[in-house]
Amino acid sequence: MVAVHWFDEVDSTTRVARADNFRHGDVVATPNQTAGRGRQDRTWNMVAGQGLAVTLVLSHRAIGSPRHITRLPLLVAVELRRVIGSFAPAGTDTSVKWPNDVQIQGRKVAGILVEALDDDRLGIGIGINLTGIPPQIAADSATFLARHDITISPAELVEALTQAIVRRAPELDSGDLLGEVASTIDTIGREVRLELPDGRIVTGRATGIGASGSLCVDVAGVVDEFIAADVTHLRLAGDEPR
């Protein structure tokens, strides 16, 4: 079970969730996040009412202390894609971009960031574009649910998504999860540009998902695995870069 705590406005749902009184299954949610944080400490804010910011608290011990905790962002992305797709018109193209974005027709509609809150608790931060695009994101690379005739109340979306994550988190070590992830990842088979945390740039062809949830990339004939990177899709036959 989850317990959702709604706020009219917060600076960061993950900062609020760090408080000791939020435990496994608790959710902090708001339609107005003013100082959120994305990957590599990027600012992640939203126009009030146009988006949804959520942080779900999970206990590492409560989900069985999985060996492959690094798969968690991908599991969350798979479930978010599934929930969005269940409310979308038939034929809507939804996918996951490694490692932590959900896309509609190749444009980002949601992002995910998992952080350690303390020695046991994890905060799963999720930002979803409902009726508009955050000002810090290029308009041609993002989209929002309403543009695709996806109608779902924020409360219903939060409830469906967080219940699914809590239910499935103990499955992180399952071999079946990787196959499910691979079938939804739009990155596999593409030429990609990776910006690594140390600033290095790597280009190659994404070939698959590793056991840890890493991205396998063929770089000049040698396949390497990357556990963290910002990824740009360079091309797929007939596609534009994104």
Secondary structure, DSSP 8 states (H G I E B T S, - for coil): --EEEE-S-BS-HHHHHTSTT--TTEEEEES-BSSEE-GGG-EE---TTTEEEEEEEEETTTTT--TTGGGHHHHHHHHHHHHHHHHS-TT--EEEETTTEEEETTEEEEEEEEEE-SSSEEEEEEEEESSS--TTS-GGGB--GGGGT----HHHHHHHHHHHHHHHGGGTT-HHHHHHHHHHBSSTTSEEEEE-TTS-EEEEEEEEE-TTS-EEEEETTEEEEESS-EEEEEE-TT----
